[in-house]
Amino acid sequence: MLLRHSHFLHGLILTRADADRRYTLRNAEFAVHHCGGTERQALADAARMRQALEGVFDLRLPDAPELDPILDRLTGAGERVATRT
């Protein structure tokens, strides 16, 4: 039963190739791989996650109110907000 521990079941993983670079996203870790190296950045909140998913990966996300809290959880933004009291 190793399948239930698979990172494919418990996280967000995307990749997209262009002619001269490859984009990857693993949860909130966004990277652009190209001949000169790799640029990495952590996506800080749901808005930046939406920008990457819709802009870079060309996905159409629903305008559903429950989606942003899920994206915030992936980025850790929900945890940062909760601990700022």
N, C-alpha and C positions, 0 to 999 in steps of 0.2 A: 504494500500500500504506500509506496513512495510517492505516488502521484499527488496525493493531497498536500504534500510539502513543496510541490513544484512552484517556482516563482512565477510561472505563467498563469497560475490560478489566483495568485494573491497580489498581483501588481500590474502596473501598466507598462507595456513594452511595445515600442514602435520603432520602425526604421524606414527610411526612404532614401533612395539613391538618385542623385542627379548625375550629369555627365562628368563633373569634376569634384564632387563631394558626396558624402553620405551623412544624413542626419539620423541621430538616434535619440530616443527618449526612454528612460527607465524610471518610472515614477516621476519625480521632479528633477531628475538629472538629465539635462539637455546637452547634447554634444554635436559639433560639426567637425567631421573628419575630412581632411583634404591633404593634398600632397605636401604642404608645408607644415603639417602637424594637426593637432586637435585643439579645438576651443571648447571649453566646458563652462556651463553655468547652471546654478540651481534656480529653478523657477520658484519664485517666492510666494505666489498666491494663485487663486483661481483665475484671475484676469490674465496673468502671464501664461498660465497653462492653456487657457482658451486661445490666446494668440498663437501659441506654438501648434496646437492641435488643428486650428482652423487655417492658419496662414502657412506654416511650413509643411504640415502633413496633409493639408487640403481636405480635412474632415468637416462635415456639417454636424454641428452639435445642436441638440434640441434646446429650445428656450424653456427648460424645465427648472423650476425653483429648487428642486432637490439635487441638481447637478453641481452647482457651485460649492456646497458644503463637502461633497465627495472629492472634488478637485482640491479644495483647501486641505482636506485630510491627507491627500497624496503629497502635497507640498509641505505639510507640517504647519501651515498657517493657522489652522484651527487650534493646534496645541499652543502656538505662540500667543494667540489672542486669549486663550483660557488662562494662561499663566501670568498675564499682565495685570492682575487685580491688585 
